[in-house]
Amino acid sequence: MEAMTIAAFARSARRPVRLMIGAVLAAGLLTGCGSADDEATQAAGPATAAEDARQPEQLKATVIAEHPWDATSFTQGVEVVDEGKLLVGTGRNGESRIYHSTIDGEQSDSHDLDRRYFGEGVTRHVDKDGHATVWQLTWKENTAFRRDADTLKELDQVRYEGEGWGICSTGEQLVMSDGSGTLTFRDPESFAATGSVDVTRGGEPTTMLNELDCRGDEVWANVWQSDEIYRIDPATGEVTGVVDMTGLVPTARQAGVDVLNGIAHVPGTDRFYLTGKLWDTMYEVTFEPA
């Protein structure tokens, strides 16, 4: 726009003064209007681009296998601890327990919680020396149980502030959710809080982060009361991917079942196990761009 205005102004120098003044005035008006539009576009353009850049990748789940699951388990946490072996934690007062299960549903090492406890997420942490420990959260009782990784027998109890929802291990630290949009990092030995990050989606705050699974430098989170799963960068708190599970696991939504709540990456593969509270099926899936 400005190059054309300058050229028009140069040509007007060979015309009568009256015409030249008219051209200058017209050029000024056009330039003024153009600048306002350009400024608005420039102001909106980068912001829009930045917003688009922050939007998470949309992912879809492909079910590649189905496995039987204990429909009496109010599943609160699932994690693969060995090939074909799962760690499972369940909830509800008087029904909470922790146990191992094969992918075919054969259970072992089951331990009940006292009925005053409502069990929540579970994780297995392996330190740099190869020593493994299992942690189990409780909902509102501010208590975490430290357990033997093989037998799941209780070794210790620690107290923490706030509610306990989901938990996973990065291999260096524990990552814990409390039903908000904040993830808390904890020392895997003492369970002391060492930091936190607020999780955002497209620049907006999130909430209801529930069951967690750590995979490399990613944290995957079920979102309570939804069929969405978030892929989160724990370093920034940014949601980098969203899986919408709506309609993809219809056989699980029978009368009496509850929400999606159980995600476990299968080490060495691109597969995940997914299940929910009181579901009778464990789904083996892959996540791909939608």
Salt bridges, closest charged atoms under 4 A:
GLU57 OE1 - ARG231 NH2 3.07
ASP70 OD2 - ARG97 NH2 3.26
ASP109 OD2 - HIS100 ND1 2.81
ASP114 OD1 - ARG116 NH1 3.28
ASP227 OD1 - ARG253 NH2 2.75
GLU228 OE1 - ARG201 NH1 2.94
GLU284 OE1 - HIS67 NE2 2.64
GLU284 OE2 - ARG271 NH1 2.17
